[in-house]
Amino acid sequence: MKKAYFNQTFLILTVVLISLFVYSGLEIIETKTETMAWISGSFIMTDLTKVIGVLLMLVLPTYIFLKKRYYLKSDKK
């Protein structure tokens, strides 16, 4: 795998995990008063959000580990 594809794969993975993290924790609430409708949002840490957060934290160490394993050894040859 070329270095560019390797970097691009982890960048896409990171963006997808960040999007899922925000989407799974975001809650939209609509309240109505006599004259207005209020829309507000809040972020709630659900179990799914926690799992995605852990996966998101593990992306960087995995990236560094795989990069060292595959590309630093191939550069020395």
N, C-alpha and C positions, 0 to 999 in steps of 0.2 A: 504494500500500500504506500502510495506516495505521501510525503510529509504534508502536502497541501490538503489532500483528502482526509488524512488523519486529523489535522487541525480543524477542518471544516466539519467533520463528523462530531467532534466534541463540542464545537461551537453550537451546532444545531441541537445537540442533546441538551446543552445547558439552557438554551433559549426555550426549548420545549418544557423542560422541568420548571423553569421560572414561571412560564405562563400557566402551567398546571397548578403550581403552588399558589399563585395569586387567585386563579379561577376557583380552586377548591375551597379557599378560605374566605372569599368575598361574599358578603350577604347584603342584598339590596332590600331596604325597608321603605315602604311607602305609607305615610300617615297623612290623614286629611283633617284639616280644620274647617271652620265655617267658610272661609274665603280662599284658602290655598291648599294645594297638595304638595307635601314635602317629600322629597326622595332623598334618602340618605344611605350611606353604605358603611359597613363595618367589617373588620377582618376578624374571623373566629378561627382559632386553632382546633380543627377537628382531627380525628385520628388519621384520616387520609392526608391531610395537610402536613402532619408530623412525619409520616412515612415519605412523602415527596420531599420534604425538607432534609431528611437524613440522606436520601438519594442525591439530592442537590449538593450536600456537603461532601459526599463521597466521589463526586465527579472529578474534582481537582486532584486529589491524591491518586486516583486511578489513571488520570491523564498523565501525570508526572511519572508514575510507575511504568506504564506502557511505553511512554516516550523514551525513558532511559533504557528499557529492556530491548526495544526493537531498533531504535535509531542510533543510539550511542554505540551499540555493538557493531552495527553495520557501517558506521563511519570509520571505525578502527580497522576494518578489513582492507 
